[in-house]
Amino acid sequence: MEGEEDLICQSCGMPIKNRDDLGIEPDGKKSLDYCNYCYMRGKFIEPDLTLKDMIETCAKKYDQMGIMPYKQAIEINLQVIPELKRWKYNFK
Ligand SMILES: [Zn+2]
C-alpha cells in the first residue's frame, strides 16, 4: 500500500501491513479503517465487544505473539484504543 504504512485498525489498533488484512465494505471494497479480524462486509465481527474487552483481548494477543508483556500492552492500549474511531465515536 503506497504511502499508507502507518495504517492501523480503527477498532483494535493493530498495524495493517498487508492489503489482505483489510476489512471488507458491504460493496466488497477494502476498508481503509479496519482489519479483517474486526470488520467484515460493513459490520463489526463482534459488535457487542466493549472498549474494556478490546483492550484486554489485544493485550493478550500482544503477549501471546511476543510483542510485549501483558501489563505493558494494557498500558499502551489504554492510551491508544480509546482514541480509535470505533470507540471515540461509538460506532456499532
Ligand atoms: Zn482490527
PDB file of the backbone (N, CA, C, O) and the ligand in Angstrom, with CONECT records:
HET     ZN  A 101       1
ATOM      1  N   MET A   1       0.843  -1.200   0.000  1.00  0.00           N
ATOM      2  CA  MET A   1       0.000   0.000   0.000  1.00  0.00           C
ATOM      3  C   MET A   1       0.874   1.245   0.000  1.00  0.00           C
ATOM      4  O   MET A   1       1.526   1.544   1.000  1.00  0.00           O
ATOM      5  N   GLU A   2       0.894   1.958  -1.090  1.00  0.00           N
ATOM      6  CA  GLU A   2       1.790   3.103  -1.210  1.00  0.00           C
ATOM      7  C   GLU A   2       1.406   4.209  -0.229  1.00  0.00           C
ATOM      8  O   GLU A   2       0.256   4.644  -0.174  1.00  0.00           O
ATOM      9  N   GLY A   3       2.383   4.643   0.530  1.00  0.00           N
ATOM     10  CA  GLY A   3       2.179   5.788   1.411  1.00  0.00           C
ATOM     11  C   GLY A   3       1.189   5.561   2.521  1.00  0.00           C
ATOM     12  O   GLY A   3       0.713   6.518   3.132  1.00  0.00           O
ATOM     13  N   GLU A   4       0.866   4.309   2.798  1.00  0.00           N
ATOM     14  CA  GLU A   4      -0.096   4.064   3.858  1.00  0.00           C
ATOM     15  C   GLU A   4       0.471   3.100   4.892  1.00  0.00           C
ATOM     16  O   GLU A   4      -0.231   2.247   5.434  1.00  0.00           O
ATOM     17  N   GLU A   5       1.757   3.266   5.143  1.00  0.00           N
ATOM     18  CA  GLU A   5       2.426   2.340   6.048  1.00  0.00           C
ATOM     19  C   GLU A   5       1.984   2.501   7.501  1.00  0.00           C
ATOM     20  O   GLU A   5       2.174   1.605   8.323  1.00  0.00           O
ATOM     21  N   ASP A   6       1.396   3.650   7.801  1.00  0.00           N
ATOM     22  CA  ASP A   6       1.002   3.892   9.186  1.00  0.00           C
ATOM     23  C   ASP A   6      -0.450   3.513   9.460  1.00  0.00           C
ATOM     24  O   ASP A   6      -0.993   3.832  10.518  1.00  0.00           O
ATOM     25  N   LEU A   7      -1.068   2.838   8.511  1.00  0.00           N
ATOM     26  CA  LEU A   7      -2.459   2.445   8.679  1.00  0.00           C
ATOM     27  C   LEU A   7      -2.596   1.517   9.885  1.00  0.00           C
ATOM     28  O   LEU A   7      -1.933   0.483   9.960  1.00  0.00           O
ATOM     29  N   ILE A   8      -3.454   1.891  10.819  1.00  0.00           N
ATOM     30  CA  ILE A   8      -3.763   0.966  11.904  1.00  0.00           C
ATOM     31  C   ILE A   8      -5.267   0.771  11.965  1.00  0.00           C
ATOM     32  O   ILE A   8      -6.042   1.657  11.604  1.00  0.00           O
ATOM     33  N   CYS A   9      -5.658  -0.389  12.422  1.00  0.00           N
ATOM     34  CA  CYS A   9      -7.076  -0.683  12.512  1.00  0.00           C
ATOM     35  C   CYS A   9      -7.720   0.256  13.526  1.00  0.00           C
ATOM     36  O   CYS A   9      -7.234   0.388  14.650  1.00  0.00           O
ATOM     37  N   GLN A  10      -8.820   0.912  13.131  1.00  0.00           N
ATOM     38  CA  GLN A  10      -9.502   1.881  13.989  1.00  0.00           C
ATOM     39  C   GLN A  10     -10.462   1.201  14.966  1.00  0.00           C
ATOM     40  O   GLN A  10     -11.346   1.845  15.531  1.00  0.00           O
ATOM     41  N   SER A  11     -10.279  -0.086  15.154  1.00  0.00           N
ATOM     42  CA  SER A  11     -11.050  -0.825  16.151  1.00  0.00           C
ATOM     43  C   SER A  11     -10.114  -1.459  17.172  1.00  0.00           C
ATOM     44  O   SER A  11     -10.309  -1.314  18.379  1.00  0.00           O
ATOM     45  N   CYS A  12      -9.081  -2.175  16.672  1.00  0.00           N
ATOM     46  CA  CYS A  12      -8.196  -2.897  17.592  1.00  0.00           C
ATOM     47  C   CYS A  12      -6.810  -2.272  17.709  1.00  0.00           C
ATOM     48  O   CYS A  12      -6.055  -2.620  18.617  1.00  0.00           O
ATOM     49  N   GLY A  13      -6.464  -1.360  16.812  1.00  0.00           N
ATOM     50  CA  GLY A  13      -5.170  -0.686  16.902  1.00  0.00           C
ATOM     51  C   GLY A  13      -4.009  -1.453  16.301  1.00  0.00           C
ATOM     52  O   GLY A  13      -2.864  -1.006  16.376  1.00  0.00           O
ATOM     53  N   MET A  14      -4.289  -2.595  15.710  1.00  0.00           N
ATOM     54  CA  MET A  14      -3.213  -3.375  15.081  1.00  0.00           C
ATOM     55  C   MET A  14      -2.750  -2.701  13.794  1.00  0.00           C
ATOM     56  O   MET A  14      -3.577  -2.220  13.019  1.00  0.00           O
ATOM     57  N   PRO A  15      -1.450  -2.661  13.556  1.00  0.00           N
ATOM     58  CA  PRO A  15      -0.972  -2.132  12.270  1.00  0.00           C
ATOM     59  C   PRO A  15      -1.438  -3.042  11.137  1.00  0.00           C
ATOM     60  O   PRO A  15      -1.362  -4.265  11.251  1.00  0.00           O
ATOM     61  N   ILE A  16      -1.919  -2.452  10.047  1.00  0.00           N
ATOM     62  CA  ILE A  16      -2.361  -3.241   8.897  1.00  0.00           C
ATOM     63  C   ILE A  16      -1.264  -3.133   7.838  1.00  0.00           C
ATOM     64  O   ILE A  16      -1.130  -2.112   7.163  1.00  0.00           O
ATOM     65  N   LYS A  17      -0.497  -4.191   7.708  1.00  0.00           N
ATOM     66  CA  LYS A  17       0.677  -4.140   6.834  1.00  0.00           C
ATOM     67  C   LYS A  17       0.395  -4.685   5.453  1.00  0.00           C
ATOM     68  O   LYS A  17       1.130  -4.419   4.502  1.00  0.00           O
ATOM     69  N   ASN A  18      -0.664  -5.443   5.353  1.00  0.00           N
ATOM     70  CA  ASN A  18      -0.931  -6.153   4.126  1.00  0.00           C
ATOM     71  C   ASN A  18      -2.356  -5.843   3.683  1.00  0.00           C
ATOM     72  O   ASN A  18      -3.274  -5.847   4.504  1.00  0.00           O
ATOM     73  N   ARG A  19      -2.548  -5.579   2.411  1.00  0.00           N
ATOM     74  CA  ARG A  19      -3.916  -5.291   1.912  1.00  0.00           C
ATOM     75  C   ARG A  19      -4.893  -6.416   2.234  1.00  0.00           C
ATOM     76  O   ARG A  19      -6.082  -6.179   2.451  1.00  0.00           O
ATOM     77  N   ASP A  20      -4.381  -7.637   2.262  1.00  0.00           N
ATOM     78  CA  ASP A  20      -5.252  -8.775   2.557  1.00  0.00           C
ATOM     79  C   ASP A  20      -5.782  -8.737   3.986  1.00  0.00           C
ATOM     80  O   ASP A  20      -6.752  -9.423   4.308  1.00  0.00           O
ATOM     81  N   ASP A  21      -5.158  -7.948   4.834  1.00  0.00           N
ATOM     82  CA  ASP A  21      -5.606  -7.856   6.228  1.00  0.00           C
ATOM     83  C   ASP A  21      -6.688  -6.796   6.426  1.00  0.00           C
ATOM     84  O   ASP A  21      -7.208  -6.631   7.529  1.00  0.00           O
ATOM     85  N   LEU A  22      -7.024  -6.078   5.349  1.00  0.00           N
ATOM     86  CA  LEU A  22      -8.046  -5.036   5.479  1.00  0.00           C
ATOM     87  C   LEU A  22      -9.436  -5.655   5.549  1.00  0.00           C
ATOM     88  O   LEU A  22      -9.706  -6.672   4.909  1.00  0.00           O
ATOM     89  N   GLY A  23     -10.309  -5.038   6.323  1.00  0.00           N
ATOM     90  CA  GLY A  23     -11.705  -5.468   6.357  1.00  0.00           C
ATOM     91  C   GLY A  23     -12.393  -5.156   5.037  1.00  0.00           C
ATOM     92  O   GLY A  23     -11.830  -4.479   4.176  1.00  0.00           O
ATOM     93  N   ILE A  24     -13.606  -5.653   4.887  1.00  0.00           N
ATOM     94  CA  ILE A  24     -14.337  -5.515   3.620  1.00  0.00           C
ATOM     95  C   ILE A  24     -15.617  -4.712   3.849  1.00  0.00           C
ATOM     96  O   ILE A  24     -16.364  -4.947   4.798  1.00  0.00           O
ATOM     97  N   GLU A  25     -15.842  -3.762   2.952  1.00  0.00           N
ATOM     98  CA  GLU A  25     -17.073  -2.966   3.000  1.00  0.00           C
ATOM     99  C   GLU A  25     -18.220  -3.772   2.373  1.00  0.00           C
ATOM    100  O   GLU A  25     -17.984  -4.782   1.710  1.00  0.00           O
ATOM    101  N   PRO A  26     -19.486  -3.308   2.594  1.00  0.00           N
ATOM    102  CA  PRO A  26     -20.633  -4.065   2.046  1.00  0.00           C
ATOM    103  C   PRO A  26     -20.544  -4.231   0.526  1.00  0.00           C
ATOM    104  O   PRO A  26     -21.040  -5.222  -0.010  1.00  0.00           O
ATOM    105  N   ASP A  27     -19.924  -3.281  -0.176  1.00  0.00           N
ATOM    106  CA  ASP A  27     -19.818  -3.371  -1.639  1.00  0.00           C
ATOM    107  C   ASP A  27     -18.612  -4.203  -2.092  1.00  0.00           C
ATOM    108  O   ASP A  27     -18.320  -4.281  -3.285  1.00  0.00           O
ATOM    109  N   GLY A  28     -17.918  -4.819  -1.136  1.00  0.00           N
ATOM    110  CA  GLY A  28     -16.800  -5.684  -1.492  1.00  0.00           C
ATOM    111  C   GLY A  28     -15.453  -4.973  -1.543  1.00  0.00           C
ATOM    112  O   GLY A  28     -14.415  -5.617  -1.694  1.00  0.00           O
ATOM    113  N   LYS A  29     -15.466  -3.646  -1.416  1.00  0.00           N
ATOM    114  CA  LYS A  29     -14.208  -2.899  -1.410  1.00  0.00           C
ATOM    115  C   LYS A  29     -13.495  -3.062  -0.077  1.00  0.00           C
ATOM    116  O   LYS A  29     -14.101  -3.394   0.942  1.00  0.00           O
ATOM    117  N   LYS A  30     -12.197  -2.819  -0.115  1.00  0.00           N
ATOM    118  CA  LYS A  30     -11.416  -2.898   1.112  1.00  0.00           C
ATOM    119  C   LYS A  30     -11.728  -1.690   1.997  1.00  0.00           C
ATOM    120  O   LYS A  30     -11.873  -0.570   1.507  1.00  0.00           O
ATOM    121  N   SER A  31     -11.827  -1.929   3.292  1.00  0.00           N
ATOM    122  CA  SER A  31     -11.982  -0.832   4.244  1.00  0.00           C
ATOM    123  C   SER A  31     -10.607  -0.273   4.544  1.00  0.00           C
ATOM    124  O   SER A  31      -9.659  -1.033   4.743  1.00  0.00           O
ATOM    125  N   LEU A  32     -10.485   1.048   4.579  1.00  0.00           N
ATOM    126  CA  LEU A  32      -9.188   1.623   4.944  1.00  0.00           C
ATOM    127  C   LEU A  32      -9.131   1.940   6.433  1.00  0.00           C
ATOM    128  O   LEU A  32      -8.143   2.492   6.916  1.00  0.00           O
ATOM    129  N   ASP A  33     -10.171   1.596   7.149  1.00  0.00           N
ATOM    130  CA  ASP A  33     -10.220   1.883   8.584  1.00  0.00           C
ATOM    131  C   ASP A  33     -10.021   0.656   9.462  1.00  0.00           C
ATOM    132  O   ASP A  33      -9.482   0.761  10.564  1.00  0.00           O
ATOM    133  N   TYR A  34     -10.454  -0.507   8.980  1.00  0.00           N
ATOM    134  CA  TYR A  34     -10.486  -1.660   9.882  1.00  0.00           C
ATOM    135  C   TYR A  34      -9.809  -2.894   9.293  1.00  0.00           C
ATOM    136  O   TYR A  34      -9.734  -3.063   8.076  1.00  0.00           O
ATOM    137  N   CYS A  35      -9.324  -3.742  10.178  1.00  0.00           N
ATOM    138  CA  CYS A  35      -8.718  -5.004   9.748  1.00  0.00           C
ATOM    139  C   CYS A  35      -9.806  -6.069   9.585  1.00  0.00           C
ATOM    140  O   CYS A  35     -10.948  -5.887  10.008  1.00  0.00           O
ATOM    141  N   ASN A  36      -9.424  -7.171   8.968  1.00  0.00           N
ATOM    142  CA  ASN A  36     -10.439  -8.205   8.714  1.00  0.00           C
ATOM    143  C   ASN A  36     -10.706  -9.095   9.926  1.00  0.00           C
ATOM    144  O   ASN A  36     -11.543  -9.996   9.864  1.00  0.00           O
ATOM    145  N   TYR A  37     -10.012  -8.849  11.005  1.00  0.00           N
ATOM    146  CA  TYR A  37     -10.351  -9.559  12.249  1.00  0.00           C
ATOM    147  C   TYR A  37     -11.484  -8.835  12.982  1.00  0.00           C
ATOM    148  O   TYR A  37     -12.192  -9.426  13.797  1.00  0.00           O
ATOM    149  N   CYS A  38     -11.639  -7.553  12.676  1.00  0.00           N
ATOM    150  CA  CYS A  38     -12.640  -6.724  13.358  1.00  0.00           C
ATOM    151  C   CYS A  38     -13.876  -6.473  12.508  1.00  0.00           C
ATOM    152  O   CYS A  38     -14.971  -6.296  13.041  1.00  0.00           O
ATOM    153  N   TYR A  39     -13.707  -6.456  11.190  1.00  0.00           N
ATOM    154  CA  TYR A  39     -14.721  -5.865  10.320  1.00  0.00           C
ATOM    155  C   TYR A  39     -14.862  -6.677   9.043  1.00  0.00           C
ATOM    156  O   TYR A  39     -13.876  -6.976   8.371  1.00  0.00           O
ATOM    157  N   MET A  40     -16.096  -7.027   8.717  1.00  0.00           N
ATOM    158  CA  MET A  40     -16.332  -7.822   7.513  1.00  0.00           C
ATOM    159  C   MET A  40     -17.679  -7.445   6.935  1.00  0.00           C
ATOM    160  O   MET A  40     -18.682  -7.404   7.648  1.00  0.00           O
ATOM    161  N   ARG A  41     -17.700  -7.165   5.615  1.00  0.00           N
ATOM    162  CA  ARG A  41     -18.948  -6.808   4.920  1.00  0.00           C
ATOM    163  C   ARG A  41     -19.691  -5.654   5.607  1.00  0.00           C
ATOM    164  O   ARG A  41     -20.915  -5.671   5.737  1.00  0.00           O
ATOM    165  N   GLY A  42     -18.927  -4.670   6.034  1.00  0.00           N
ATOM    166  CA  GLY A  42     -19.543  -3.469   6.588  1.00  0.00           C
ATOM    167  C   GLY A  42     -19.978  -3.572   8.037  1.00  0.00           C
ATOM    168  O   GLY A  42     -20.604  -2.657   8.573  1.00  0.00           O
ATOM    169  N   LYS A  43     -19.639  -4.707   8.679  1.00  0.00           N
ATOM    170  CA  LYS A  43     -20.079  -4.866  10.070  1.00  0.00           C
ATOM    171  C   LYS A  43     -18.926  -5.303  10.960  1.00  0.00           C
ATOM    172  O   LYS A  43     -18.005  -5.989  10.517  1.00  0.00           O
ATOM    173  N   PHE A  44     -18.992  -4.894  12.217  1.00  0.00           N
ATOM    174  CA  PHE A  44     -18.020  -5.396  13.167  1.00  0.00           C
ATOM    175  C   PHE A  44     -18.310  -6.864  13.448  1.00  0.00           C
ATOM    176  O   PHE A  44     -19.464  -7.255  13.621  1.00  0.00           O
ATOM    177  N   ILE A  45     -17.267  -7.667  13.493  1.00  0.00           N
ATOM    178  CA  ILE A  45     -17.437  -9.101  13.710  1.00  0.00           C
ATOM    179  C   ILE A  45     -17.957  -9.369  15.128  1.00  0.00           C
ATOM    180  O   ILE A  45     -18.761 -10.274  15.349  1.00  0.00           O
ATOM    181  N   GLU A  46     -17.483  -8.569  16.070  1.00  0.00           N
ATOM    182  CA  GLU A  46     -18.001  -8.711  17.442  1.00  0.00           C
ATOM    183  C   GLU A  46     -18.592  -7.378  17.887  1.00  0.00           C
ATOM    184  O   GLU A  46     -17.949  -6.607  18.598  1.00  0.00           O
ATOM    185  N   PRO A  47     -19.847  -7.115  17.453  1.00  0.00           N
ATOM    186  CA  PRO A  47     -20.441  -5.793  17.706  1.00  0.00           C
ATOM    187  C   PRO A  47     -20.653  -5.479  19.183  1.00  0.00           C
ATOM    188  O   PRO A  47     -20.740  -4.311  19.563  1.00  0.00           O
ATOM    189  N   ASP A  48     -20.737  -6.503  20.009  1.00  0.00           N
ATOM    190  CA  ASP A  48     -21.006  -6.270  21.426  1.00  0.00           C
ATOM    191  C   ASP A  48     -19.751  -6.117  22.274  1.00  0.00           C
ATOM    192  O   ASP A  48     -19.826  -5.900  23.484  1.00  0.00           O
ATOM    193  N   LEU A  49     -18.616  -6.232  21.634  1.00  0.00           N
ATOM    194  CA  LEU A  49     -17.358  -6.077  22.362  1.00  0.00           C
ATOM    195  C   LEU A  49     -17.281  -4.676  22.987  1.00  0.00           C
ATOM    196  O   LEU A  49     -17.571  -3.678  22.328  1.00  0.00           O
ATOM    197  N   THR A  50     -16.888  -4.617  24.256  1.00  0.00           N
ATOM    198  CA  THR A  50     -16.743  -3.307  24.887  1.00  0.00           C
ATOM    199  C   THR A  50     -15.298  -2.827  24.735  1.00  0.00           C
ATOM    200  O   THR A  50     -14.401  -3.584  24.364  1.00  0.00           O
ATOM    201  N   LEU A  51     -15.112  -1.555  25.032  1.00  0.00           N
ATOM    202  CA  LEU A  51     -13.764  -0.981  24.986  1.00  0.00           C
ATOM    203  C   LEU A  51     -12.818  -1.751  25.915  1.00  0.00           C
ATOM    204  O   LEU A  51     -11.674  -2.040  25.564  1.00  0.00           O
ATOM    205  N   LYS A  52     -13.323  -2.069  27.096  1.00  0.00           N
ATOM    206  CA  LYS A  52     -12.509  -2.805  28.078  1.00  0.00           C
ATOM    207  C   LYS A  52     -12.115  -4.185  27.540  1.00  0.00           C
ATOM    208  O   LYS A  52     -10.970  -4.616  27.672  1.00  0.00           O
ATOM    209  N   ASP A  53     -13.095  -4.870  26.928  1.00  0.00           N
ATOM    210  CA  ASP A  53     -12.823  -6.188  26.326  1.00  0.00           C
ATOM    211  C   ASP A  53     -11.728  -6.070  25.271  1.00  0.00           C
ATOM    212  O   ASP A  53     -10.802  -6.880  25.216  1.00  0.00           O
ATOM    213  N   MET A  54     -11.859  -5.036  24.429  1.00  0.00           N
ATOM    214  CA  MET A  54     -10.906  -4.878  23.331  1.00  0.00           C
ATOM    215  C   MET A  54      -9.496  -4.642  23.873  1.00  0.00           C
ATOM    216  O   MET A  54      -8.527  -5.221  23.383  1.00  0.00           O
ATOM    217  N   ILE A  55      -9.395  -3.795  24.877  1.00  0.00           N
ATOM    218  CA  ILE A  55      -8.086  -3.501  25.476  1.00  0.00           C
ATOM    219  C   ILE A  55      -7.458  -4.778  26.032  1.00  0.00           C
ATOM    220  O   ILE A  55      -6.266  -5.024  25.846  1.00  0.00           O
ATOM    221  N   GLU A  56      -8.267  -5.585  26.712  1.00  0.00           N
ATOM    222  CA  GLU A  56      -7.741  -6.825  27.308  1.00  0.00           C
ATOM    223  C   GLU A  56      -7.426  -7.883  26.249  1.00  0.00           C
ATOM    224  O   GLU A  56      -6.395  -8.553  26.315  1.00  0.00           O
ATOM    225  N   THR A  57      -8.330  -8.024  25.270  1.00  0.00           N
ATOM    226  CA  THR A  57      -8.110  -9.025  24.215  1.00  0.00           C
ATOM    227  C   THR A  57      -6.829  -8.717  23.445  1.00  0.00           C
ATOM    228  O   THR A  57      -6.028  -9.610  23.169  1.00  0.00           O
ATOM    229  N   CYS A  58      -6.650  -7.455  23.108  1.00  0.00           N
ATOM    230  CA  CYS A  58      -5.464  -7.078  22.329  1.00  0.00           C
ATOM    231  C   CYS A  58      -4.193  -7.237  23.150  1.00  0.00           C
ATOM    232  O   CYS A  58      -3.159  -7.648  22.624  1.00  0.00           O
ATOM    233  N   ALA A  59      -4.266  -6.915  24.428  1.00  0.00           N
ATOM    234  CA  ALA A  59      -3.088  -7.064  25.285  1.00  0.00           C
ATOM    235  C   ALA A  59      -2.675  -8.531  25.368  1.00  0.00           C
ATOM    236  O   ALA A  59      -1.487  -8.855  25.356  1.00  0.00           O
ATOM    237  N   LYS A  60      -3.671  -9.410  25.452  1.00  0.00           N
ATOM    238  CA  LYS A  60      -3.378 -10.848  25.481  1.00  0.00           C
ATOM    239  C   LYS A  60      -2.718 -11.292  24.179  1.00  0.00           C
ATOM    240  O   LYS A  60      -1.770 -12.076  24.174  1.00  0.00           O
ATOM    241  N   LYS A  61      -3.250 -10.765  23.074  1.00  0.00           N
ATOM    242  CA  LYS A  61      -2.709 -11.115  21.760  1.00  0.00           C
ATOM    243  C   LYS A  61      -1.247 -10.657  21.646  1.00  0.00           C
ATOM    244  O   LYS A  61      -0.389 -11.412  21.189  1.00  0.00           O
ATOM    245  N   TYR A  62      -0.978  -9.436  22.060  1.00  0.00           N
ATOM    246  CA  TYR A  62       0.401  -8.917  22.004  1.00  0.00           C
ATOM    247  C   TYR A  62       1.328  -9.776  22.860  1.00  0.00           C
ATOM    248  O   TYR A  62       2.464 -10.063  22.481  1.00  0.00           O
ATOM    249  N   ASP A  63       0.824 -10.174  24.008  1.00  0.00           N
ATOM    250  CA  ASP A  63       1.613 -11.014  24.916  1.00  0.00           C
ATOM    251  C   ASP A  63       1.892 -12.370  24.265  1.00  0.00           C
ATOM    252  O   ASP A  63       3.031 -12.839  24.248  1.00  0.00           O
ATOM    253  N   GLN A  64       0.843 -12.989  23.731  1.00  0.00           N
ATOM    254  CA  GLN A  64       0.986 -14.304  23.085  1.00  0.00           C
ATOM    255  C   GLN A  64       1.909 -14.247  21.878  1.00  0.00           C
ATOM    256  O   GLN A  64       2.666 -15.183  21.621  1.00  0.00           O
ATOM    257  N   MET A  65       1.842 -13.141  21.137  1.00  0.00           N
ATOM    258  CA  MET A  65       2.669 -13.015  19.943  1.00  0.00           C
ATOM    259  C   MET A  65       4.102 -12.611  20.280  1.00  0.00           C
ATOM    260  O   MET A  65       4.962 -12.529  19.403  1.00  0.00           O
ATOM    261  N   GLY A  66       4.340 -12.361  21.564  1.00  0.00           N
ATOM    262  CA  GLY A  66       5.690 -11.995  21.986  1.00  0.00           C
ATOM    263  C   GLY A  66       6.070 -10.568  21.654  1.00  0.00           C
ATOM    264  O   GLY A  66       7.250 -10.217  21.666  1.00  0.00           O
ATOM    265  N   ILE A  67       5.066  -9.731  21.355  1.00  0.00           N
ATOM    266  CA  ILE A  67       5.355  -8.334  21.009  1.00  0.00           C
ATOM    267  C   ILE A  67       5.729  -7.547  22.269  1.00  0.00           C
ATOM    268  O   ILE A  67       6.695  -6.784  22.273  1.00  0.00           O
ATOM    269  N   MET A  68       4.956  -7.744  23.325  1.00  0.00           N
ATOM    270  CA  MET A  68       5.270  -7.100  24.616  1.00  0.00           C
ATOM    271  C   MET A  68       4.491  -7.816  25.716  1.00  0.00           C
ATOM    272  O   MET A  68       3.478  -8.461  25.445  1.00  0.00           O
ATOM    273  N   PRO A  69       4.965  -7.702  26.959  1.00  0.00           N
ATOM    274  CA  PRO A  69       4.249  -8.354  28.053  1.00  0.00           C
ATOM    275  C   PRO A  69       2.863  -7.751  28.269  1.00  0.00           C
ATOM    276  O   PRO A  69       2.614  -6.591  27.941  1.00  0.00           O
ATOM    277  N   TYR A  70       1.978  -8.556  28.821  1.00  0.00           N
ATOM    278  CA  TYR A  70       0.576  -8.179  29.003  1.00  0.00           C
ATOM    279  C   TYR A  70       0.391  -6.819  29.684  1.00  0.00           C
ATOM    280  O   TYR A  70      -0.360  -5.970  29.205  1.00  0.00           O
ATOM    281  N   LYS A  71       1.086  -6.628  30.808  1.00  0.00           N
ATOM    282  CA  LYS A  71       0.907  -5.382  31.572  1.00  0.00           C
ATOM    283  C   LYS A  71       1.285  -4.142  30.775  1.00  0.00           C
ATOM    284  O   LYS A  71       0.606  -3.115  30.809  1.00  0.00           O
ATOM    285  N   GLN A  72       2.385  -4.274  30.061  1.00  0.00           N
ATOM    286  CA  GLN A  72       2.849  -3.155  29.239  1.00  0.00           C
ATOM    287  C   GLN A  72       1.847  -2.893  28.106  1.00  0.00           C
ATOM    288  O   GLN A  72       1.549  -1.746  27.774  1.00  0.00           O
ATOM    289  N   ALA A  73       1.342  -3.973  27.530  1.00  0.00           N
ATOM    290  CA  ALA A  73       0.364  -3.847  26.440  1.00  0.00           C
ATOM    291  C   ALA A  73      -0.916  -3.174  26.929  1.00  0.00           C
ATOM    292  O   ALA A  73      -1.499  -2.357  26.216  1.00  0.00           O
ATOM    293  N   ILE A  74      -1.348  -3.508  28.125  1.00  0.00           N
ATOM    294  CA  ILE A  74      -2.544  -2.868  28.693  1.00  0.00           C
ATOM    295  C   ILE A  74      -2.325  -1.359  28.799  1.00  0.00           C
ATOM    296  O   ILE A  74      -3.191  -0.569  28.423  1.00  0.00           O
ATOM    297  N   GLU A  75      -1.177  -0.975  29.305  1.00  0.00           N
ATOM    298  CA  GLU A  75      -0.896   0.461  29.469  1.00  0.00           C
ATOM    299  C   GLU A  75      -0.928   1.200  28.142  1.00  0.00           C
ATOM    300  O   GLU A  75      -1.486   2.293  28.044  1.00  0.00           O
ATOM    301  N   ILE A  76      -0.331   0.600  27.126  1.00  0.00           N
ATOM    302  CA  ILE A  76      -0.319   1.237  25.806  1.00  0.00           C
ATOM    303  C   ILE A  76      -1.724   1.255  25.217  1.00  0.00           C
ATOM    304  O   ILE A  76      -2.177   2.272  24.692  1.00  0.00           O
ATOM    305  N   ASN A  77      -2.410   0.116  25.312  1.00  0.00           N
ATOM    306  CA  ASN A  77      -3.762   0.034  24.744  1.00  0.00           C
ATOM    307  C   ASN A  77      -4.716   1.026  25.404  1.00  0.00           C
ATOM    308  O   ASN A  77      -5.605   1.565  24.744  1.00  0.00           O
ATOM    309  N   LEU A  78      -4.539   1.269  26.694  1.00  0.00           N
ATOM    310  CA  LEU A  78      -5.389   2.230  27.403  1.00  0.00           C
ATOM    311  C   LEU A  78      -5.257   3.634  26.819  1.00  0.00           C
ATOM    312  O   LEU A  78      -6.182   4.443  26.896  1.00  0.00           O
ATOM    313  N   GLN A  79      -4.096   3.907  26.237  1.00  0.00           N
ATOM    314  CA  GLN A  79      -3.900   5.221  25.632  1.00  0.00           C
ATOM    315  C   GLN A  79      -4.323   5.248  24.176  1.00  0.00           C
ATOM    316  O   GLN A  79      -4.863   6.245  23.695  1.00  0.00           O
ATOM    317  N   VAL A  80      -4.075   4.142  23.473  1.00  0.00           N
ATOM    318  CA  VAL A  80      -4.287   4.123  22.025  1.00  0.00           C
ATOM    319  C   VAL A  80      -5.734   3.795  21.636  1.00  0.00           C
ATOM    320  O   VAL A  80      -6.346   4.502  20.834  1.00  0.00           O
ATOM    321  N   ILE A  81      -6.267   2.724  22.210  1.00  0.00           N
ATOM    322  CA  ILE A  81      -7.547   2.202  21.720  1.00  0.00           C
ATOM    323  C   ILE A  81      -8.734   3.161  21.936  1.00  0.00           C
ATOM    324  O   ILE A  81      -9.569   3.275  21.040  1.00  0.00           O
ATOM    325  N   PRO A  82      -8.845   3.847  23.072  1.00  0.00           N
ATOM    326  CA  PRO A  82      -9.996   4.766  23.212  1.00  0.00           C
ATOM    327  C   PRO A  82      -9.995   5.900  22.187  1.00  0.00           C
ATOM    328  O   PRO A  82     -11.031   6.525  21.961  1.00  0.00           O
ATOM    329  N   GLU A  83      -8.854   6.172  21.567  1.00  0.00           N
ATOM    330  CA  GLU A  83      -8.760   7.246  20.570  1.00  0.00           C
ATOM    331  C   GLU A  83      -9.103   6.774  19.159  1.00  0.00           C
ATOM    332  O   GLU A  83      -9.224   7.592  18.247  1.00  0.00           O
ATOM    333  N   LEU A  84      -9.259   5.478  18.974  1.00  0.00           N
ATOM    334  CA  LEU A  84      -9.583   4.959  17.643  1.00  0.00           C
ATOM    335  C   LEU A  84     -11.038   5.273  17.301  1.00  0.00           C
ATOM    336  O   LEU A  84     -11.884   5.403  18.186  1.00  0.00           O
ATOM    337  N   LYS A  85     -11.311   5.391  15.999  1.00  0.00           N
ATOM    338  CA  LYS A  85     -12.647   5.852  15.555  1.00  0.00           C
ATOM    339  C   LYS A  85     -13.797   5.042  16.142  1.00  0.00           C
ATOM    340  O   LYS A  85     -14.808   5.606  16.562  1.00  0.00           O
ATOM    341  N   ARG A  86     -13.639   3.700  16.172  1.00  0.00           N
ATOM    342  CA  ARG A  86     -14.757   2.866  16.645  1.00  0.00           C
ATOM    343  C   ARG A  86     -15.182   3.258  18.047  1.00  0.00           C
ATOM    344  O   ARG A  86     -16.376   3.290  18.347  1.00  0.00           O
ATOM    345  N   TRP A  87     -14.227   3.555  18.905  1.00  0.00           N
ATOM    346  CA  TRP A  87     -14.506   3.822  20.317  1.00  0.00           C
ATOM    347  C   TRP A  87     -14.756   5.293  20.574  1.00  0.00           C
ATOM    348  O   TRP A  87     -15.601   5.663  21.390  1.00  0.00           O
ATOM    349  N   LYS A  88     -14.009   6.128  19.867  1.00  0.00           N
ATOM    350  CA  LYS A  88     -14.157   7.572  20.047  1.00  0.00           C
ATOM    351  C   LYS A  88     -15.552   8.029  19.651  1.00  0.00           C
ATOM    352  O   LYS A  88     -16.163   8.856  20.328  1.00  0.00           O
ATOM    353  N   TYR A  89     -16.054   7.473  18.534  1.00  0.00           N
ATOM    354  CA  TYR A  89     -17.366   7.889  18.025  1.00  0.00           C
ATOM    355  C   TYR A  89     -18.442   6.854  18.324  1.00  0.00           C
ATOM    356  O   TYR A  89     -19.589   6.989  17.896  1.00  0.00           O
ATOM    357  N   ASN A  90     -18.052   5.811  19.070  1.00  0.00           N
ATOM    358  CA  ASN A  90     -19.018   4.794  19.499  1.00  0.00           C
ATOM    359  C   ASN A  90     -19.766   4.154  18.332  1.00  0.00           C
ATOM    360  O   ASN A  90     -20.987   4.005  18.377  1.00  0.00           O
ATOM    361  N   PHE A  91     -19.026   3.776  17.286  1.00  0.00           N
ATOM    362  CA  PHE A  91     -19.633   3.103  16.133  1.00  0.00           C
ATOM    363  C   PHE A  91     -20.104   1.719  16.527  1.00  0.00           C
ATOM    364  O   PHE A  91     -19.475   1.035  17.334  1.00  0.00           O
ATOM    365  N   LYS A  92     -21.218   1.321  15.945  1.00  0.00           N
ATOM    366  CA  LYS A  92     -21.743  -0.025  16.203  1.00  0.00           C
ATOM    367  C   LYS A  92     -21.711  -0.818  14.910  1.00  0.00           C
ATOM    368  O   LYS A  92     -22.108  -1.983  14.890  1.00  0.00           O
TER     369      LYS A  92
HETATM  370 ZN    ZN A 101      -8.883  -4.652  13.977  1.00  0.00          ZN2+
END
